Amino acid sequence: MRKALKPVTARSILISVRNTFGDAYYSFFNPADTTTTNQTLTLPLTDAVFPFSNLGTPQVTDFTLLVVLAEPLTSAVSSALSGLSIPGTFGPTVAASPPAATLNTVPGTAPGGGPIATLSSGDISIAPAAPGSYTLTIPQASLPPSLQTTVSGQARLDPSKIADIVLIVSYTIG
């Protein structure tokens, strides 16, 4: 019976970081070390996050990061949205040099005629791996002025301008 239920193709799940990993989301915007020049978001992806993990071991194959901007957009963010880009890295927390992940404006028009208020990493492929801890790092130097605020003398992404960070995770069940 389990064999009949076991998915044979890749699956994808959508994870709201704000709702699923609330402490990590808070720490991303409010780091304990106020002098750090990088913002890091560490996500503990465990087997329990993946549907059907009781049928076998999940193997993560790729990610897409989406930074959903708070609406209504401020005029500064709206005018800067076209061509906005935030370089960073995303990969296993234990990786010595995680792969680059650049958050770019999602092209197109939202319902109602305005810009799509989201930045996307596009597909970040990894070698199939068991679930574990993954980290997004955004260097202070990468922050666009329209999305930043200053806290204790350090530039940070302004949490009032970001509604959520969403992770799309593709995986297989082995």
C-alpha positions as CSV (number, residue, x, y, z in Angstrom):
1,M,0.0,0.0,0.0
2,R,2.8,2.5,0.9
3,K,4.4,1.9,-2.5
4,A,1.2,2.8,-4.2
5,L,1.0,6.1,-2.3
6,K,4.7,7.0,-2.7
7,P,5.0,10.0,-5.2
8,V,7.3,9.1,-8.1
9,T,7.8,12.7,-9.4
10,A,9.2,15.8,-7.8
11,R,6.9,17.6,-5.4
12,S,6.9,21.3,-4.4
13,I,5.8,23.0,-1.2
14,L,5.2,26.7,-0.5
15,I,6.5,27.9,2.9
16,S,5.7,31.3,4.4
17,V,8.8,32.1,6.4
18,R,6.9,34.6,8.5
19,N,4.3,32.1,9.6
20,T,6.3,28.8,9.6
21,F,9.7,30.1,11.0
22,G,8.5,33.2,12.9
23,D,11.6,33.3,15.2
24,A,14.0,33.1,12.2
25,Y,12.0,35.8,10.4
26,Y,12.2,38.1,13.5
27,S,15.9,37.4,13.9
28,F,16.6,38.2,10.2
29,F,15.3,41.8,10.7
30,N,16.5,42.1,14.3
31,P,19.9,40.4,14.6
32,A,21.3,39.8,18.1
33,D,24.6,41.2,17.0
34,T,23.7,44.8,16.1
35,T,27.1,45.5,14.6
36,T,26.9,42.7,11.9
37,T,27.0,43.9,8.3
38,N,25.1,40.9,7.0
39,Q,21.5,39.9,7.5
40,T,21.1,36.1,7.8
41,L,17.9,34.1,7.7
42,T,18.5,30.5,8.9
43,L,15.7,28.1,8.1
44,P,15.7,24.7,9.8
45,L,14.0,22.5,7.2
46,T,13.2,19.2,8.8
47,D,11.5,16.1,7.5
48,A,8.3,17.1,9.2
49,V,7.9,20.1,6.8
50,F,7.6,17.8,3.8
51,P,4.3,16.1,3.0
52,F,4.7,12.3,2.5
53,S,8.0,12.2,4.4
54,N,6.5,9.2,6.3
55,L,6.7,7.3,3.1
56,G,10.5,7.8,2.6
57,T,13.3,10.2,3.0
58,P,12.8,13.6,1.3
59,Q,15.5,14.8,-1.0
60,V,15.5,18.6,-1.6
61,T,16.4,19.4,-5.2
62,D,15.8,23.2,-5.6
63,F,14.5,26.4,-4.1
64,T,12.9,29.6,-5.2
65,L,13.0,32.6,-2.7
66,L,10.3,35.2,-3.0
67,V,10.4,38.5,-1.0
68,V,6.9,39.8,-1.0
69,L,6.8,43.6,-0.5
70,A,4.3,45.3,1.7
71,E,1.5,47.0,-0.1
72,P,0.6,49.7,-0.8
73,L,4.1,50.3,-2.1
74,T,5.7,53.6,-1.0
75,S,6.4,55.9,-3.9
76,A,10.2,55.4,-3.3
77,V,9.8,51.6,-3.6
78,S,7.4,51.8,-6.5
79,S,9.7,53.9,-8.5
80,A,12.8,51.8,-7.7
81,L,11.0,48.5,-8.3
82,S,11.8,48.4,-12.0
83,G,15.2,46.8,-12.2
84,L,15.6,46.3,-8.4
85,S,18.2,43.7,-7.6
86,I,19.6,42.4,-4.2
87,P,22.6,40.1,-4.4
88,G,23.2,37.6,-1.6
89,T,23.8,33.9,-1.1
90,F,21.6,30.9,-0.2
91,G,22.5,27.4,0.6
92,P,23.1,24.8,3.3
93,T,24.1,26.5,6.5
94,V,27.2,24.4,6.8
95,A,28.5,25.3,3.3
96,A,31.8,27.1,3.3
97,S,30.7,29.1,0.2
98,P,27.0,29.0,-0.5
99,P,25.8,29.7,-4.0
100,A,24.9,33.2,-5.1
101,A,21.3,34.1,-5.0
102,T,20.2,37.4,-6.5
103,L,16.7,38.7,-5.8
104,N,15.3,40.4,-8.8
105,T,12.0,42.2,-9.6
106,V,9.3,39.9,-10.9
107,P,8.4,41.2,-14.4
108,G,4.9,41.8,-15.4
109,T,1.8,43.7,-14.1
110,A,-0.2,42.9,-11.1
111,P,-4.0,42.8,-11.2
112,G,-5.1,46.4,-11.0
113,G,-2.3,47.6,-13.3
114,G,0.6,48.2,-10.8
115,P,4.0,46.4,-10.7
116,I,4.2,42.9,-9.1
117,A,5.4,43.7,-5.6
118,T,7.8,40.7,-5.3
119,L,11.4,40.0,-5.7
120,S,12.4,36.5,-6.8
121,S,15.6,34.5,-6.8
122,G,14.5,32.3,-9.7
123,D,15.4,28.6,-9.5
124,I,18.3,27.8,-7.1
125,S,19.3,24.2,-8.0
126,I,21.2,22.1,-5.5
127,A,22.5,18.5,-5.5
128,P,19.7,16.4,-4.1
129,A,20.1,16.5,-0.3
130,A,18.3,15.5,2.8
131,P,16.4,18.3,4.6
132,G,18.6,20.4,6.8
133,S,19.3,24.0,7.7
134,Y,19.6,26.6,4.9
135,T,20.7,30.2,5.2
136,L,20.0,33.3,3.1
137,T,22.6,36.0,3.6
138,I,22.1,39.6,2.4
139,P,25.2,41.8,2.8
140,Q,24.6,45.4,3.9
141,A,26.2,46.7,0.8
142,S,23.6,45.0,-1.4
143,L,20.6,46.8,0.1
144,P,18.8,49.2,-2.1
145,P,18.1,52.6,-0.4
146,S,14.4,52.2,-1.1
147,L,14.1,49.1,1.1
148,Q,16.5,49.9,3.9
149,T,16.4,51.4,7.3
150,T,19.2,52.2,9.7
151,V,19.4,50.4,13.1
152,S,22.3,51.0,15.5
153,G,24.2,52.6,12.7
154,Q,23.8,49.6,10.3
155,A,21.7,49.5,7.1
156,R,19.1,46.7,7.3
157,L,16.1,45.6,5.2
158,D,13.1,47.6,6.5
159,P,10.6,45.0,7.9
160,S,7.8,47.5,7.4
161,K,8.4,47.3,3.6
162,I,8.4,43.5,3.5
163,A,5.2,41.4,4.0
164,D,6.8,38.0,3.9
165,I,9.6,35.9,2.6
166,V,8.2,32.8,0.8
167,L,10.2,29.7,0.0
168,I,9.2,27.3,-2.8
169,V,11.0,24.0,-2.2
170,S,11.0,21.2,-4.7
171,Y,11.8,17.7,-3.4
172,T,11.5,14.0,-4.1
173,I,10.7,11.1,-1.8
174,G,13.4,8.5,-1.8
